[in-house]
Amino acid sequence: MDKIKIAAALLLAAAGVAGFYYLDQSAMIIRVAAVLAGLAAGAALFWMSEPGKQFHVYAEESVAETRKVVWPTRKETLQTTGIVFAFVVIMALFLWVIDAGLLWAVKKLLGQGG
């Protein structure tokens, strides 16, 4: 039964998109409303299926876990970002020096260096 509900939910969402193109002579607000109505109807039907209920429980648990996270302060975030930028600049300079050195060495080996 759940497979039928999921298939019907997908069909409702597709019908909303099809309505957007079917109503090509209508105002854009009506066309967008058709898409939103199809997506809302499809989501509501999916919500009633067992996978939809499982997804709802998963989403609630995810929100609860997110609230438990200790987020960094603004100062910590800025310091970490600064360290990352500094590392990127240092690494870019290091790779540029290595690349230039290898280019110089290859030119010397090929007799093209002056």
C-alpha positions in Angstrom: 0.0 0.0 0.0 2.9 2.3 0.7 4.3 1.9 -2.8 1.0 3.0 -4.2 0.9 6.1 -1.9 4.5 7.0 -2.9 3.7 6.5 -6.6 0.6 8.6 -6.2 2.6 11.3 -4.4 5.1 11.4 -7.3 2.2 11.6 -9.8 0.7 14.5 -7.9 4.0 16.3 -7.9 4.5 15.6 -11.6 0.9 16.8 -12.2 1.8 20.1 -10.6 4.8 20.5 -12.9 2.6 19.5 -15.9 0.0 22.1 -14.8 2.7 24.7 -15.0 3.2 24.0 -18.7 -0.4 23.3 -19.4 -1.4 26.7 -18.1 1.2 28.5 -20.3 -1.4 31.2 -21.2 -2.3 31.9 -17.6 -0.7 34.4 -15.2 2.6 33.3 -13.7 1.1 33.3 -10.2 -1.4 30.7 -11.3 1.2 28.6 -12.9 3.4 28.7 -9.8 0.4 28.0 -7.6 -0.2 24.8 -9.7 3.3 23.6 -9.1 3.1 24.4 -5.4 -0.3 22.7 -5.1 1.0 19.6 -6.8 4.1 19.5 -4.6 2.0 20.1 -1.4 -0.5 17.4 -2.3 2.3 15.0 -3.1 4.1 15.8 0.1 0.9 15.4 2.1 0.2 12.0 0.6 3.8 10.9 1.1 3.6 12.0 4.7 0.8 9.5 5.3 2.9 6.6 4.1 5.1 4.6 6.4 8.4 5.9 4.8 6.9 9.4 5.2 6.3 8.8 8.9 9.8 7.4 9.4 11.2 10.5 7.7 9.2 12.7 10.0 10.6 10.9 13.1 14.1 11.1 11.6 13.6 14.9 11.0 12.4 15.4 14.6 15.4 13.5 16.0 17.8 15.5 13.7 16.4 18.8 15.1 16.7 17.5 18.6 20.4 16.5 18.0 21.1 19.9 16.4 19.9 21.6 19.5 22.4 19.6 21.5 25.3 20.8 19.5 27.6 23.3 21.2 28.1 25.9 18.4 31.4 27.9 18.3 31.4 31.5 19.3 31.9 34.3 16.8 35.4 34.8 18.1 36.3 31.1 17.7 34.7 31.0 14.2 36.7 34.1 13.1 40.0 32.6 14.5 39.5 29.3 12.8 38.6 31.0 9.5 41.8 33.1 9.8 43.9 30.0 10.4 42.4 28.3 7.4 43.0 31.3 5.2 46.6 31.6 6.4 47.2 27.9 5.8 45.8 28.3 2.2 48.1 31.2 1.5 51.1 29.4 2.9 50.3 26.3 1.0 49.7 28.2 -2.3 53.1 29.9 -1.9 54.8 26.6 -1.1 53.3 24.9 -4.2 54.2 27.9 -6.3 57.9 27.7 -5.2 57.9 23.9 -5.9 56.3 24.4 -9.3 58.8 27.2 -10.2 61.7 25.1 -9.0 60.6 22.1 -11.1 60.1 24.3 -14.1 63.6 25.7 -13.7 65.0 22.2 -13.3 63.3 20.9 -16.4 64.4 23.9 -18.5 68.0 23.4 -17.3 67.8 19.6 -18.2 66.5 20.4 -21.6 69.1 23.1 -22.2 66.5 25.9 -22.6 67.5 27.8 -19.4 69.6 30.9 -19.7 
